[in-house]
Amino acid sequence: MTAPATPAPIVHFEIGSTDSAKLSEFYGAVLGWTFLPAGAAQVITSATGPTGMLNALGHPPETYVMLYAQVDDIAAALERVVAAGGTKLVGPAPLPDGRKFAWVRDTAGNVLGLLTPPA
């Protein structure tokens, strides 16, 4: 399988906890981030850097940091992951805004998110 023509940028991140509202107080005080509540999540509204959110999944893993790389074709990216020795963990799954995401494990055991671009 051939690598994509252009490298995939990091476009989104998540930080997990059991209480995203409480964690938003920490990151607000430490980094000056501002948030918009979204169910069990807190969406970071600061305008610099990639999009991000604090999330409380309600199941393991409770604490995690996840980076998301943007891929145009998530099915092809998942094929490349498996061909290179990685593992598909979650997805592809649809998001309310029409994008799709997946979680994969690399050959060192790290978990990375894949995310399609906005429509």
N, C-alpha and C positions, 0 to 999 in steps of 0.2 A: 504494500500500500504506500502511496506517495504522500509526503507531507503537504500541508496546504501551501499555496503560493505566498501568502503573507502570514507572518507570525500572529498568533492569537493574543490580543491584549487582555490584561486583567481589567474587568469592567465593574465588578461588584464584589462585596465581601459581607460576611455575616459573622457575628460573635454571639455564641450561645450562652445561655444561663437559665436558671430556674425562675428568674424574675427580671424581665427585660426593663420594666419601668424603674426598678431599683438600680440596675446596671447603668441606665441612661443618666442617673444622677452622678455616678462616678465619672463617666466619660464627658459629661457636660462640665464638671468641675476641673477635670484634668486636661482635657483637650479643647474645651470650648464648643463641642459639638451640640447642635440642637436637634430635636426629635419631633416626629409626628406619630402619635399612637396609631397602631394598625393591628387591632386584635391582640394577640399574644406577642406582637413584635413592636419595635420602636424604629421607625424609618429615620435615618440620618438625613437632615434637611440642609446641612452645610453644603455650600455650592462648589467646593474644591475637591478634587480627587474623584475616584470612582464612586458609584452609588454604594450605599451600605445600610445595614440594619442590625439591630440587636434582636435576637430571637429567643423565644422560650418554646421549644418543640413540644414539651409535655411528655417526652419519652427520651430514652438514651439515643444519642449522646446528649447529655444536658449541657455540658460545657465543651465548646469547640471554637475554632476559628477556621472559616472556610473562605478561600479565594475562588472566584469564578472567572474563567477565561471565556471570552466570546468566540463562538464558532458559528459559521454560516450554516453548516449542515451537521446537525447533531448526530444523526445516524452514521454518517461517514466518520465523524470524530470518534464515536464509540467503537467502530470497527478498527480504527487505528490504535485505540487504547488496547484492545484485546490482542491485535496482531503484534504489538510491541511488548506484550507480556503483562499488561495491567488487567484490572478487573472492573467490570461495570457493577456498581452497587445499587443505584437508584435511577429510574427513568429510562428513557426520556419521559418527563411529566410536564403537562401544560400548566402555565401560569395564567392568572386572570387577564393579564394584558396581552395575551396571545403568544408570548415567548414560550420556550421550552427549556427545561433544565435537566441535568443529570449529575450524579455524583460518581466518581471513579476512584479507584485505588491504584497508585503507581507501583512500580516494582520495588520501591523502598518501603511501602506501607502507608504512604501519605495519602490523604483524601483531598481531591480537587473537584470543584464544581465546574460544569460546562453550561453555558447559557447562550441561547440564540439572541441575535440582535432584535431591537424593537421593530415592530411591523411598520 
